[in-house]
Amino acid sequence: MVKNEQFEIDFRELFNIFFNSKYIIISITGFFAICSVIYSLLLPNIYQSNALLAPAQPSESLSSQIGGYASLANVAGINIPGESYDKSVEAIERIKSYDFFEKEILPSIKIENLLAEKSWDVPNDLIIYDDNLFDSKKNAWVRDVEYPAKKIPSNQEAHSAFKKILFISQDKKTGFYKITLEHISPNIARDWTSLIVKKINETMRNIDREDASKSISFLNERLNQTFYSEIKIALSELIQDQTQKLMLAESNEFYVFKLLDSPIAPELKSKPSRSIICIFGTILGFLFSLFISFINFYKKKNLF
C-alpha cells in the first residue's frame, strides 16, 4: 500500500539503487540472455523460395470484341467477361482457395511435410519429423489432439497450415506477381512453389478449354438449326472466337503466368534472425531486472 507522501529520486539515488542491485540485474539479464540463445538455437532454419510471374495475357474485354453479338452469346450460355476482366486476378484467388489446394496441391505433396516437420537433415536431404506427431518408421500419425482436430489431419487443417507459409504480392507499377513459400527444407520450398505455378496454369487452361469446347459444340448445333443469315454470321463469329480461345489453351504452356524468375532452392535461410532474438531477449531481461530492483527498493523504503 503506497503511503501518502511525496518522494523524489535523483540520479545519485537511482545509481545507488542499480548499484546495490547489481547482482540481481546481472543474474536476471544473464538468465534471459542464456534462455534467448537456447531458444534461438532450437528454432529450425526457414528457407524462402520465390517465383516472379508476369500475366501471360493482357486484360481484355471479349464483349467489346464481339460488340453486338454479346447478347446473343449470353443467350447461348457463353460467359462474356466484363470491361476489366483479368485472368491473373482470378488465378491468384484460385491459388488461395481451398478447392485448388485440395484438388491440385494436396495430392502432390506429403501432408507430414506440412504439419509434422521438425528439422531438415542437410547431408541426406531428409525431413526429420516430430515423433509426438508422426511416426516415420510406421508411417503413421500418432499425435494426441482434441476436437475438432483429428489424429490424421484433415484437408482443411492442411490448407490452413499451407496458407501460413504461402505469400503472394503484386508490384503495382509492373503488375508482376511474386509467390513466396517458406519451409524448413529449401528443396521442398522450391518444389512446392514450382508446383503452384504449374498447377494454376494447368487449371486455368483446362477450365477455358472445357468452356470453349462446350460453347463450340452448342454453337455448331444452333448454327445447323437456324435459317437466318444474320444469326448464322453472329454464331460463326462466336464459334471463331471460341476456337481461338481453344487453340490458345492447347498451345500455350504458360497460359496465365509466364515465369520471369524460376523458383530455386536457396542456400541461405530467411529466418530466424538469431542475433536479433538474443539481443531482444537480453534487453528484455535487463529491463525486467531494473523493474525488480525498483520494487525491492520501494519495499525496503516501506513505500509499498
Secondary structure in CASP SS format (residue, H / E / C, confidence):
PFRMAT SS
TARGET T0000
AUTHOR 0000-0000-0000
METHOD secondary structure of the structure
MODEL  1
M C 1.00
V C 1.00
K C 1.00
N C 1.00
E C 1.00
Q C 1.00
F C 1.00
E C 1.00
I C 1.00
D C 1.00
F H 1.00
R H 1.00
E H 1.00
L H 1.00
F H 1.00
N H 1.00
I H 1.00
F H 1.00
F H 1.00
N H 1.00
S C 1.00
K H 1.00
Y H 1.00
I H 1.00
I H 1.00
I H 1.00
S H 1.00
I H 1.00
T H 1.00
G H 1.00
F H 1.00
F H 1.00
A H 1.00
I H 1.00
C H 1.00
S H 1.00
V H 1.00
I H 1.00
Y H 1.00
S H 1.00
L H 1.00
L H 1.00
L C 1.00
P C 1.00
N C 1.00
I E 1.00
Y E 1.00
Q E 1.00
S E 1.00
N E 1.00
A E 1.00
L E 1.00
L E 1.00
A E 1.00
P E 1.00
A C 1.00
Q C 1.00
P C 1.00
S C 1.00
E C 1.00
S C 1.00
L H 1.00
S H 1.00
S H 1.00
Q H 1.00
I H 1.00
G H 1.00
G H 1.00
Y H 1.00
A H 1.00
S H 1.00
L H 1.00
A H 1.00
N H 1.00
V H 1.00
A C 1.00
G C 1.00
I C 1.00
N C 1.00
I C 1.00
P C 1.00
G C 1.00
E C 1.00
S C 1.00
Y C 1.00
D C 1.00
K H 1.00
S H 1.00
V H 1.00
E H 1.00
A H 1.00
I H 1.00
E H 1.00
R H 1.00
I H 1.00
K H 1.00
S C 1.00
Y H 1.00
D H 1.00
F H 1.00
F H 1.00
E H 1.00
K H 1.00
E H 1.00
I H 1.00
L H 1.00
P H 1.00
S H 1.00
I C 1.00
K C 1.00
I C 1.00
E H 1.00
N H 1.00
L H 1.00
L H 1.00
A C 1.00
E E 1.00
K E 1.00
S E 1.00
W E 1.00
D E 1.00
V C 1.00
P C 1.00
N C 1.00
D C 1.00
L E 1.00
I E 1.00
I E 1.00
Y E 1.00
D C 1.00
D C 1.00
N C 1.00
L C 1.00
F E 1.00
D E 1.00
S C 1.00
K C 1.00
K C 1.00
N C 1.00
A E 1.00
W E 1.00
V C 1.00
R C 1.00
D C 1.00
V C 1.00
E C 1.00
Y C 1.00
P C 1.00
A C 1.00
K C 1.00
K C 1.00
I C 1.00
P C 1.00
S C 1.00
N H 1.00
Q H 1.00
E H 1.00
A H 1.00
H H 1.00
S H 1.00
A H 1.00
F H 1.00
K H 1.00
K H 1.00
I H 1.00
L E 1.00
F E 1.00
I E 1.00
S E 1.00
Q E 1.00
D C 1.00
K C 1.00
K C 1.00
T C 1.00
G C 1.00
F C 1.00
Y E 1.00
K E 1.00
I E 1.00
T E 1.00
L E 1.00
E E 1.00
H E 1.00
I C 1.00
S C 1.00
P H 1.00
N H 1.00
I H 1.00
A H 1.00
R H 1.00
D H 1.00
W H 1.00
T H 1.00
S H 1.00
L H 1.00
I H 1.00
V H 1.00
K H 1.00
K H 1.00
I H 1.00
N H 1.00
E H 1.00
T H 1.00
M H 1.00
R H 1.00
N H 1.00
I H 1.00
D H 1.00
R H 1.00
E H 1.00
D H 1.00
A H 1.00
S H 1.00
K H 1.00
S H 1.00
I H 1.00
S H 1.00
F H 1.00
L H 1.00
N H 1.00
E H 1.00
R H 1.00
L H 1.00
N H 1.00
Q H 1.00
T C 1.00
F C 1.00
Y C 1.00
S H 1.00
E H 1.00
I H 1.00
K H 1.00
I H 1.00
A H 1.00
L H 1.00
S H 1.00
E H 1.00
L H 1.00
I H 1.00
Q H 1.00
D H 1.00
Q H 1.00
T H 1.00
Q H 1.00
K H 1.00
L H 1.00
M H 1.00
L H 1.00
A H 1.00
E H 1.00
S H 1.00
N C 1.00
E C 1.00
F C 1.00
Y C 1.00
V C 1.00
F E 1.00
K E 1.00
L E 1.00
L E 1.00
D E 1.00
S C 1.00
P C 1.00
I C 1.00
A C 1.00
P C 1.00
E C 1.00
L C 1.00
K C 1.00
S C 1.00
K E 1.00
P C 1.00
S C 1.00
R H 1.00
S H 1.00
I H 1.00
I H 1.00
C H 1.00
I H 1.00
F H 1.00
G H 1.00
T H 1.00
I H 1.00
L H 1.00
G H 1.00
F H 1.00
L H 1.00
F H 1.00
S H 1.00
L H 1.00
F H 1.00
I H 1.00
S H 1.00
F H 1.00
I H 1.00
N H 1.00
F H 1.00
Y H 1.00
K H 1.00
K H 1.00
K C 1.00
N C 1.00
L C 1.00
F C 1.00
END
